[in-house]
Amino acid sequence: MDHKSVEEYILSLPGARLDYPFGESVAVYKNGSADDSKMFALINEKTEPLQLSLKCDPGLSEILRSKYETVMPGYHLNKKHWNTILLTGQIPIPEIQGLIQHSYNLTI
């Protein structure tokens, strides 16, 4: 998945919106009202391959990290609850979309 297709999928989720609270190089996707929004995805826009960080159930995080070399503890995030995924093609697109949905669901 490229940046555009990941972003289109993320923003297709109900109430999802894009913000840049950490500067223009990190796209932060949130849900909820402006006063009560929660991050559920981040994209480091200056990396190749694309780095997608997602909230994740701690047990599932461990499984994903052991199954895929492109899944690692969240970069600059709580390592227990976040994964950073390198989008190299190792993980099938439907699974990436499922992980995005999982992250979104954890924050609503």
A tleap script that builds the chain and sets N, CA, C and O, in Angstrom:
source leaprc.protein.ff14SB
mol = sequence {
  NMET ASP HIE LYS SER VAL GLU GLU TYR ILE
  LEU SER LEU PRO GLY ALA ARG LEU ASP TYR
  PRO PHE GLY GLU SER VAL ALA VAL TYR LYS
  ASN GLY SER ALA ASP ASP SER LYS MET PHE
  ALA LEU ILE ASN GLU LYS THR GLU PRO LEU
  GLN LEU SER LEU LYS CYS ASP PRO GLY LEU
  SER GLU ILE LEU ARG SER LYS TYR GLU THR
  VAL MET PRO GLY TYR HIE LEU ASN LYS LYS
  HIE TRP ASN THR ILE LEU LEU THR GLY GLN
  ILE PRO ILE PRO GLU ILE GLN GLY LEU ILE
  GLN HIE SER TYR ASN LEU THR CILE
}
set mol.1.N position { 0.845 -1.185 0.000 }
set mol.1.CA position { 0.000 0.000 0.000 }
set mol.1.C position { 0.886 1.242 0.000 }
set mol.1.O position { 1.889 1.303 0.710 }
set mol.2.N position { 0.509 2.205 -0.788 }
set mol.2.CA position { 1.235 3.461 -0.783 }
set mol.2.C position { 0.537 4.459 0.151 }
set mol.2.O position { -0.548 4.193 0.668 }
set mol.3.N position { 1.173 5.593 0.350 }
set mol.3.CA position { 0.658 6.596 1.286 }
set mol.3.C position { -0.781 6.993 0.945 }
set mol.3.O position { -1.639 7.068 1.825 }
set mol.4.N position { -1.032 7.244 -0.327 }
set mol.4.CA position { -2.355 7.704 -0.739 }
set mol.4.C position { -3.436 6.674 -0.433 }
set mol.4.O position { -4.493 7.029 0.088 }
set mol.5.N position { -3.190 5.410 -0.748 }
set mol.5.CA position { -4.211 4.381 -0.516 }
set mol.5.C position { -4.414 4.118 0.977 }
set mol.5.O position { -5.537 3.852 1.406 }
set mol.6.N position { -3.349 4.190 1.772 }
set mol.6.CA position { -3.490 4.023 3.223 }
set mol.6.C position { -4.328 5.174 3.775 }
set mol.6.O position { -5.262 4.960 4.548 }
set mol.7.N position { -3.986 6.391 3.371 }
set mol.7.CA position { -4.709 7.559 3.873 }
set mol.7.C position { -6.177 7.529 3.449 }
set mol.7.O position { -7.055 7.846 4.251 }
set mol.8.N position { -6.451 7.157 2.218 }
set mol.8.CA position { -7.838 7.067 1.766 }
set mol.8.C position { -8.623 6.069 2.598 }
set mol.8.O position { -9.767 6.328 2.970 }
set mol.9.N position { -8.008 4.918 2.891 }
set mol.9.CA position { -8.696 3.915 3.706 }
set mol.9.C position { -8.954 4.460 5.115 }
set mol.9.O position { -10.065 4.345 5.632 }
set mol.10.N position { -7.935 5.047 5.727 }
set mol.10.CA position { -8.080 5.577 7.088 }
set mol.10.C position { -9.180 6.627 7.139 }
set mol.10.O position { -10.034 6.592 8.025 }
set mol.11.N position { -9.164 7.558 6.194 }
set mol.11.CA position { -10.144 8.648 6.218 }
set mol.11.C position { -11.548 8.198 5.804 }
set mol.11.O position { -12.502 8.965 5.930 }
set mol.12.N position { -11.683 6.975 5.318 }
set mol.12.CA position { -13.009 6.441 5.001 }
set mol.12.C position { -13.743 5.960 6.246 }
set mol.12.O position { -14.947 5.710 6.196 }
set mol.13.N position { -13.031 5.829 7.358 }
set mol.13.CA position { -13.646 5.381 8.606 }
set mol.13.C position { -14.468 6.523 9.205 }
set mol.13.O position { -14.052 7.680 9.143 }
set mol.14.N position { -15.628 6.209 9.785 }
set mol.14.CA position { -16.512 7.258 10.307 }
set mol.14.C position { -15.826 8.164 11.337 }
set mol.14.O position { -15.281 7.690 12.334 }
set mol.15.N position { -15.864 9.461 11.079 }
set mol.15.CA position { -15.319 10.442 12.013 }
set mol.15.C position { -13.813 10.587 11.998 }
set mol.15.O position { -13.268 11.368 12.778 }
set mol.16.N position { -13.118 9.854 11.130 }
set mol.16.CA position { -11.651 9.945 11.072 }
set mol.16.C position { -11.243 11.272 10.443 }
set mol.16.O position { -11.866 11.757 9.498 }
set mol.17.N position { -10.184 11.839 10.995 }
set mol.17.CA position { -9.691 13.107 10.446 }
set mol.17.C position { -8.175 13.155 10.562 }
set mol.17.O position { -7.573 12.440 11.363 }
set mol.18.N position { -7.579 14.003 9.757 }
set mol.18.CA position { -6.134 14.155 9.688 }
set mol.18.C position { -5.708 15.395 10.458 }
set mol.18.O position { -6.367 16.433 10.405 }
set mol.19.N position { -4.587 15.272 11.182 }
set mol.19.CA position { -4.043 16.382 11.951 }
set mol.19.C position { -2.513 16.296 11.880 }
set mol.19.O position { -1.955 15.242 11.577 }
set mol.20.N position { -1.856 17.407 12.160 }
set mol.20.CA position { -0.386 17.450 12.181 }
set mol.20.C position { 0.099 18.093 13.480 }
set mol.20.O position { 0.743 19.141 13.429 }
set mol.21.N position { -0.190 17.501 14.646 }
set mol.21.CA position { 0.223 18.112 15.915 }
set mol.21.C position { 1.722 18.044 16.185 }
set mol.21.O position { 2.227 18.783 17.030 }
set mol.22.N position { 2.445 17.168 15.481 }
set mol.22.CA position { 3.885 16.985 15.711 }
set mol.22.C position { 4.732 17.571 14.582 }
set mol.22.O position { 5.924 17.278 14.488 }
set mol.23.N position { 4.132 18.390 13.732 }
set mol.23.CA position { 4.849 18.953 12.599 }
set mol.23.C position { 4.403 18.302 11.306 }
set mol.23.O position { 3.678 17.307 11.314 }
set mol.24.N position { 4.839 18.869 10.204 }
set mol.24.CA position { 4.331 18.452 8.898 }
set mol.24.C position { 4.854 17.108 8.400 }
set mol.24.O position { 4.380 16.621 7.374 }
set mol.25.N position { 5.806 16.497 9.084 }
set mol.25.CA position { 6.328 15.218 8.600 }
set mol.25.C position { 5.620 14.001 9.197 }
set mol.25.O position { 5.873 12.872 8.776 }
set mol.26.N position { 4.734 14.222 10.174 }
set mol.26.CA position { 4.012 13.095 10.784 }
set mol.26.C position { 2.508 13.349 10.679 }
set mol.26.O position { 1.965 14.240 11.333 }
set mol.27.N position { 1.852 12.548 9.843 }
set mol.27.CA position { 0.400 12.629 9.700 }
set mol.27.C position { -0.226 11.829 10.831 }
set mol.27.O position { 0.092 10.655 11.023 }
set mol.28.N position { -1.118 12.470 11.578 }
set mol.28.CA position { -1.791 11.826 12.709 }
set mol.28.C position { -3.277 11.734 12.391 }
set mol.28.O position { -3.916 12.727 12.045 }
set mol.29.N position { -3.808 10.534 12.512 }
set mol.29.CA position { -5.220 10.298 12.215 }
set mol.29.C position { -5.936 10.054 13.538 }
set mol.29.O position { -5.525 9.224 14.349 }
set mol.30.N position { -7.019 10.800 13.730 }
set mol.30.CA position { -7.756 10.760 14.985 }
set mol.30.C position { -9.228 10.507 14.699 }
set mol.30.O position { -9.711 10.686 13.581 }
set mol.31.N position { -9.928 10.081 15.755 }
set mol.31.CA position { -11.380 10.026 15.672 }
set mol.31.C position { -11.945 10.723 16.897 }
set mol.31.O position { -11.221 10.976 17.860 }
set mol.32.N position { -13.213 11.029 16.867 }
set mol.32.CA position { -13.846 11.731 17.960 }
set mol.32.C position { -13.886 13.224 17.704 }
set mol.32.O position { -13.353 13.718 16.711 }
set mol.33.N position { -14.525 13.926 18.615 }
set mol.33.CA position { -14.644 15.375 18.478 }
set mol.33.C position { -13.293 16.031 18.714 }
set mol.33.O position { -12.377 15.413 19.256 }
set mol.34.N position { -13.180 17.266 18.309 }
set mol.34.CA position { -11.913 17.999 18.474 }
set mol.34.C position { -11.498 18.059 19.937 }
set mol.34.O position { -10.306 18.030 20.244 }
set mol.35.N position { -12.468 18.143 20.842 }
set mol.35.CA position { -12.170 18.217 22.278 }
set mol.35.C position { -11.840 16.862 22.885 }
set mol.35.O position { -11.174 16.791 23.918 }
set mol.36.N position { -12.297 15.791 22.257 }
set mol.36.CA position { -12.119 14.452 22.823 }
set mol.36.C position { -11.628 13.469 21.761 }
set mol.36.O position { -12.127 12.348 21.670 }
set mol.37.N position { -10.654 13.889 20.963 }
set mol.37.CA position { -10.172 13.024 19.888 }
set mol.37.C position { -9.055 12.114 20.389 }
set mol.37.O position { -8.327 12.443 21.326 }
set mol.38.N position { -8.946 10.966 19.738 }
set mol.38.CA position { -7.914 9.991 20.087 }
set mol.38.C position { -7.184 9.561 18.828 }
set mol.38.O position { -7.796 9.314 17.788 }
set mol.39.N position { -5.857 9.475 18.940 }
set mol.39.CA position { -5.036 9.009 17.819 }
set mol.39.C position { -5.241 7.510 17.635 }
set mol.39.O position { -5.313 6.753 18.603 }
set mol.40.N position { -5.334 7.095 16.367 }
set mol.40.CA position { -5.375 5.661 16.110 }
set mol.40.C position { -4.404 5.241 15.007 }
set mol.40.O position { -4.187 4.048 14.792 }
set mol.41.N position { -3.823 6.210 14.313 }
set mol.41.CA position { -2.841 5.887 13.272 }
set mol.41.C position { -1.919 7.080 13.051 }
set mol.41.O position { -2.334 8.235 13.152 }
set mol.42.N position { -0.667 6.778 12.748 }
set mol.42.CA position { 0.309 7.805 12.400 }
set mol.42.C position { 1.095 7.317 11.202 }
set mol.42.O position { 1.406 6.131 11.096 }
set mol.43.N position { 1.418 8.232 10.298 }
set mol.43.CA position { 2.265 7.911 9.159 }
set mol.43.C position { 3.434 8.887 9.165 }
set mol.43.O position { 3.252 10.104 9.153 }
set mol.44.N position { 4.641 8.321 9.185 }
set mol.44.CA position { 5.841 9.144 9.037 }
set mol.44.C position { 5.999 9.382 7.540 }
set mol.44.O position { 6.343 8.468 6.791 }
set mol.45.N position { 5.748 10.602 7.115 }
set mol.45.CA position { 5.680 10.909 5.687 }
set mol.45.C position { 7.035 11.027 5.004 }
set mol.45.O position { 7.092 11.152 3.781 }
set mol.46.N position { 8.104 10.992 5.748 }
set mol.46.CA position { 9.436 11.197 5.153 }
set mol.46.C position { 10.251 9.909 5.115 }
set mol.46.O position { 11.478 9.966 5.040 }
set mol.47.N position { 9.605 8.761 5.164 }
set mol.47.CA position { 10.349 7.503 5.191 }
set mol.47.C position { 10.018 6.633 3.980 }
set mol.47.O position { 8.943 6.726 3.386 }
set mol.48.N position { 10.964 5.804 3.650 }
set mol.48.CA position { 10.785 4.815 2.595 }
set mol.48.C position { 11.434 3.530 3.081 }
set mol.48.O position { 12.646 3.530 3.294 }
set mol.49.N position { 10.711 2.440 3.269 }
set mol.49.CA position { 9.290 2.286 3.010 }
set mol.49.C position { 8.440 3.077 4.015 }
set mol.49.O position { 8.920 3.513 5.062 }
set mol.50.N position { 7.195 3.239 3.664 }
set mol.50.CA position { 6.253 3.964 4.502 }
set mol.50.C position { 6.140 3.299 5.868 }
set mol.50.O position { 6.057 2.074 5.965 }
set mol.51.N position { 6.137 4.112 6.922 }
set mol.51.CA position { 5.976 3.614 8.293 }
set mol.51.C position { 4.596 3.997 8.798 }
set mol.51.O position { 4.247 5.176 8.853 }
set mol.52.N position { 3.819 2.994 9.164 }
set mol.52.CA position { 2.474 3.176 9.681 }
set mol.52.C position { 2.449 2.689 11.124 }
set mol.52.O position { 2.760 1.529 11.394 }
set mol.53.N position { 2.082 3.567 12.049 }
set mol.53.CA position { 1.972 3.179 13.455 }
set mol.53.C position { 0.504 3.067 13.824 }
set mol.53.O position { -0.299 3.953 13.528 }
set mol.54.N position { 0.165 1.951 14.481 }
set mol.54.CA position { -1.216 1.661 14.840 }
set mol.54.C position { -1.316 1.196 16.279 }
set mol.54.O position { -0.438 0.494 16.780 }
set mol.55.N position { -2.384 1.590 16.933 }
set mol.55.CA position { -2.690 1.088 18.266 }
set mol.55.C position { -3.045 -0.391 18.113 }
set mol.55.O position { -3.598 -0.797 17.091 }
set mol.56.N position { -2.726 -1.199 19.134 }
set mol.56.CA position { -2.958 -2.636 19.013 }
set mol.56.C position { -3.114 -3.269 20.391 }
set mol.56.O position { -2.475 -2.850 21.356 }
set mol.57.N position { -3.962 -4.272 20.468 }
set mol.57.CA position { -4.078 -5.066 21.683 }
set mol.57.C position { -2.705 -5.650 22.007 }
set mol.57.O position { -2.045 -6.179 21.112 }
set mol.58.N position { -2.252 -5.569 23.271 }
set mol.58.CA position { -0.900 -6.039 23.605 }
set mol.58.C position { -0.610 -7.495 23.220 }
set mol.58.O position { 0.493 -7.804 22.770 }
set mol.59.N position { -1.579 -8.380 23.390 }
set mol.59.CA position { -1.360 -9.781 23.016 }
set mol.59.C position { -1.187 -9.945 21.513 }
set mol.59.O position { -0.311 -10.679 21.054 }
set mol.60.N position { -2.022 -9.261 20.759 }
set mol.60.CA position { -1.910 -9.310 19.302 }
set mol.60.C position { -0.610 -8.667 18.835 }
set mol.60.O position { -0.005 -9.121 17.864 }
set mol.61.N position { -0.180 -7.610 19.525 }
set mol.61.CA position { 1.098 -6.961 19.167 }
set mol.61.C position { 2.237 -7.965 19.186 }
set mol.61.O position { 3.047 -8.009 18.259 }
set mol.62.N position { 2.303 -8.760 20.225 }
set mol.62.CA position { 3.377 -9.756 20.353 }
set mol.62.C position { 3.307 -10.793 19.236 }
set mol.62.O position { 4.335 -11.185 18.683 }
set mol.63.N position { 2.112 -11.231 18.911 }
set mol.63.CA position { 1.946 -12.213 17.832 }
set mol.63.C position { 2.424 -11.632 16.504 }
set mol.63.O position { 3.161 -12.284 15.764 }
set mol.64.N position { 1.999 -10.398 16.205 }
set mol.64.CA position { 2.387 -9.764 14.944 }
set mol.64.C position { 3.894 -9.547 14.862 }
set mol.64.O position { 4.495 -9.752 13.808 }
set mol.65.N position { 4.502 -9.135 15.965 }
set mol.65.CA position { 5.951 -8.898 15.973 }
set mol.65.C position { 6.737 -10.176 15.759 }
set mol.65.O position { 7.808 -10.151 15.153 }
set mol.66.N position { 6.213 -11.304 16.253 }
set mol.66.CA position { 6.926 -12.568 16.054 }
set mol.66.C position { 6.659 -13.152 14.666 }
set mol.66.O position { 7.481 -13.900 14.137 }
set mol.67.N position { 5.520 -12.814 14.082 }
set mol.67.CA position { 5.152 -13.352 12.774 }
set mol.67.C position { 5.791 -12.580 11.610 }
set mol.67.O position { 6.165 -13.173 10.598 }
set mol.68.N position { 5.913 -11.252 11.762 }
set mol.68.CA position { 6.396 -10.407 10.672 }
set mol.68.C position { 7.626 -9.610 11.098 }
set mol.68.O position { 7.630 -8.981 12.156 }
set mol.69.N position { 8.646 -9.640 10.284 }
set mol.69.CA position { 9.843 -8.843 10.590 }
set mol.69.C position { 9.605 -7.359 10.365 }
set mol.69.O position { 10.384 -6.534 10.842 }
set mol.70.N position { 8.548 -7.002 9.651 }
set mol.70.CA position { 8.244 -5.595 9.373 }
set mol.70.C position { 7.328 -4.961 10.426 }
set mol.70.O position { 6.921 -3.809 10.277 }
set mol.71.N position { 7.005 -5.699 11.478 }
set mol.71.CA position { 6.211 -5.158 12.584 }
set mol.71.C position { 7.121 -5.051 13.795 }
set mol.71.O position { 7.738 -6.030 14.216 }
set mol.72.N position { 7.194 -3.852 14.346 }
set mol.72.CA position { 8.076 -3.611 15.499 }
set mol.72.C position { 7.346 -2.753 16.527 }
set mol.72.O position { 6.303 -2.173 16.224 }
set mol.73.N position { 7.885 -2.669 17.734 }
set mol.73.CA position { 7.256 -1.811 18.745 }
set mol.73.C position { 7.117 -0.384 18.218 }
set mol.73.O position { 7.953 0.091 17.449 }
set mol.74.N position { 6.062 0.283 18.640 }
set mol.74.CA position { 5.756 1.628 18.156 }
set mol.74.C position { 6.910 2.601 18.308 }
set mol.74.O position { 7.477 2.740 19.392 }
set mol.75.N position { 7.253 3.270 17.225 }
set mol.75.CA position { 8.337 4.243 17.204 }
set mol.75.C position { 7.876 5.510 17.914 }
set mol.75.O position { 6.912 6.144 17.484 }
set mol.76.N position { 8.554 5.883 18.997 }
set mol.76.CA position { 8.211 7.045 19.823 }
set mol.76.C position { 6.808 6.958 20.409 }
set mol.76.O position { 6.171 7.983 20.652 }
set mol.77.N position { 6.322 5.735 20.639 }
set mol.77.CA position { 4.990 5.511 21.193 }
set mol.77.C position { 5.088 4.458 22.289 }
set mol.77.O position { 6.131 3.826 22.452 }
set mol.78.N position { 4.013 4.269 23.035 }
set mol.78.CA position { 3.964 3.237 24.064 }
set mol.78.C position { 4.165 1.875 23.404 }
set mol.78.O position { 3.327 1.433 22.618 }
set mol.79.N position { 5.260 1.220 23.719 }
set mol.79.CA position { 5.643 -0.032 23.052 }
set mol.79.C position { 4.662 -1.173 23.322 }
set mol.79.O position { 4.574 -2.119 22.540 }
set mol.80.N position { 3.926 -1.080 24.431 }
set mol.80.CA position { 2.964 -2.126 24.766 }
set mol.80.C position { 1.708 -2.035 23.896 }
set mol.80.O position { 1.127 -3.055 23.524 }
set mol.81.N position { 1.302 -0.825 23.581 }
set mol.81.CA position { 0.018 -0.615 22.915 }
set mol.81.C position { 0.106 -0.147 21.463 }
set mol.81.O position { -0.925 0.051 20.819 }
set mol.82.N position { 1.312 0.033 20.940 }
set mol.82.CA position { 1.461 0.520 19.567 }
set mol.82.C position { 2.494 -0.306 18.801 }
set mol.82.O position { 3.511 -0.722 19.355 }
set mol.83.N position { 2.218 -0.531 17.533 }
set mol.83.CA position { 3.160 -1.149 16.603 }
set mol.83.C position { 3.465 -0.176 15.482 }
set mol.83.O position { 2.603 0.605 15.079 }
set mol.84.N position { 4.672 -0.220 14.985 }
set mol.84.CA position { 5.026 0.471 13.754 }
set mol.84.C position { 5.264 -0.595 12.701 }
set mol.84.O position { 6.031 -1.536 12.906 }
set mol.85.N position { 4.592 -0.432 11.574 }
set mol.85.CA position { 4.641 -1.413 10.495 }
set mol.85.C position { 5.319 -0.774 9.287 }
set mol.85.O position { 4.925 0.302 8.836 }
set mol.86.N position { 6.329 -1.442 8.778 }
set mol.86.CA position { 6.966 -1.009 7.534 }
set mol.86.C position { 6.163 -1.607 6.384 }
set mol.86.O position { 6.035 -2.827 6.283 }
set mol.87.N position { 5.625 -0.759 5.524 }
set mol.87.CA position { 4.777 -1.234 4.437 }
set mol.87.C position { 5.637 -1.617 3.230 }
set mol.87.O position { 5.797 -0.854 2.277 }
set mol.88.N position { 6.180 -2.830 3.314 }
set mol.88.CA position { 7.068 -3.351 2.274 }
set mol.88.C position { 6.364 -4.336 1.346 }
set mol.88.O position { 6.932 -4.751 0.335 }
set mol.89.N position { 5.134 -4.710 1.684 }
set mol.89.CA position { 4.419 -5.733 0.926 }
set mol.89.C position { 4.425 -7.080 1.621 }
set mol.89.O position { 3.776 -8.015 1.152 }
set mol.90.N position { 5.152 -7.202 2.739 }
set mol.90.CA position { 5.200 -8.471 3.456 }
set mol.90.C position { 3.820 -8.848 4.011 }
set mol.90.O position { 3.450 -10.022 4.021 }
set mol.91.N position { 3.075 -7.860 4.465 }
set mol.91.CA position { 1.754 -8.103 5.037 }
set mol.91.C position { 0.713 -7.790 3.962 }
set mol.91.O position { 0.747 -6.713 3.367 }
set mol.92.N position { -0.208 -8.716 3.708 }
set mol.92.CA position { -1.224 -8.491 2.675 }
set mol.92.C position { -2.087 -7.258 2.990 }
set mol.92.O position { -2.340 -6.942 4.152 }
set mol.93.N position { -2.526 -6.581 1.943 }
set mol.93.CA position { -3.329 -5.359 2.088 }
set mol.93.C position { -4.570 -5.584 2.951 }
set mol.93.O position { -4.846 -4.750 3.813 }
set mol.94.N position { -5.336 -6.670 2.765 }
set mol.94.CA position { -6.510 -6.856 3.629 }
set mol.94.C position { -6.140 -6.961 5.115 }
set mol.94.O position { -6.910 -6.534 5.976 }
set mol.95.N position { -4.979 -7.520 5.413 }
set mol.95.CA position { -4.550 -7.608 6.807 }
set mol.95.C position { -4.169 -6.227 7.343 }
set mol.95.O position { -4.479 -5.901 8.489 }
set mol.96.N position { -3.499 -5.415 6.525 }
set mol.96.CA position { -3.181 -4.039 6.932 }
set mol.96.C position { -4.480 -3.285 7.215 }
set mol.96.O position { -4.595 -2.593 8.227 }
set mol.97.N position { -5.443 -3.420 6.328 }
set mol.97.CA position { -6.727 -2.747 6.532 }
set mol.97.C position { -7.405 -3.243 7.807 }
set mol.97.O position { -8.013 -2.452 8.528 }
set mol.98.N position { -7.309 -4.523 8.090 }
set mol.98.CA position { -7.868 -5.066 9.326 }
set mol.98.C position { -7.181 -4.507 10.561 }
set mol.98.O position { -7.833 -4.248 11.572 }
set mol.99.N position { -5.871 -4.320 10.485 }
set mol.99.CA position { -5.135 -3.749 11.617 }
set mol.99.C position { -5.484 -2.271 11.808 }
set mol.99.O position { -5.537 -1.790 12.940 }
set mol.100.N position { -5.720 -1.555 10.718 }
set mol.100.CA position { -6.169 -0.169 10.818 }
set mol.100.C position { -7.537 -0.134 11.504 }
set mol.100.O position { -7.765 0.671 12.407 }
set mol.101.N position { -8.436 -1.004 11.074 }
set mol.101.CA position { -9.775 -1.076 11.673 }
set mol.101.C position { -9.687 -1.438 13.154 }
set mol.101.O position { -10.406 -0.870 13.977 }
set mol.102.N position { -8.806 -2.385 13.497 }
set mol.102.CA position { -8.602 -2.785 14.889 }
set mol.102.C position { -8.145 -1.588 15.726 }
set mol.102.O position { -8.658 -1.369 16.823 }
set mol.103.N position { -7.202 -0.827 15.224 }
set mol.103.CA position { -6.704 0.346 15.930 }
set mol.103.C position { -7.818 1.370 16.124 }
set mol.103.O position { -7.986 1.920 17.213 }
set mol.104.N position { -8.565 1.615 15.075 }
set mol.104.CA position { -9.692 2.542 15.130 }
set mol.104.C position { -10.704 2.080 16.188 }
set mol.104.O position { -11.171 2.881 16.998 }
set mol.105.N position { -11.037 0.788 16.175 }
set mol.105.CA position { -12.011 0.257 17.120 }
set mol.105.C position { -11.546 0.401 18.573 }
set mol.105.O position { -12.365 0.596 19.471 }
set mol.106.N position { -10.241 0.305 18.800 }
set mol.106.CA position { -9.729 0.440 20.165 }
set mol.106.C position { -9.899 1.856 20.712 }
set mol.106.O position { -9.846 2.060 21.925 }
set mol.107.N position { -10.103 2.825 19.837 }
set mol.107.CA position { -10.188 4.223 20.292 }
set mol.107.C position { -11.602 4.792 20.248 }
set mol.107.O position { -11.803 5.957 20.589 }
set mol.108.N position { -12.583 3.996 19.836 }
set mol.108.CA position { -13.947 4.533 19.852 }
set mol.108.C position { -14.715 4.011 21.056 }
set mol.108.O position { -15.883 4.354 21.239 }
savepdb mol mol.pdb
quit
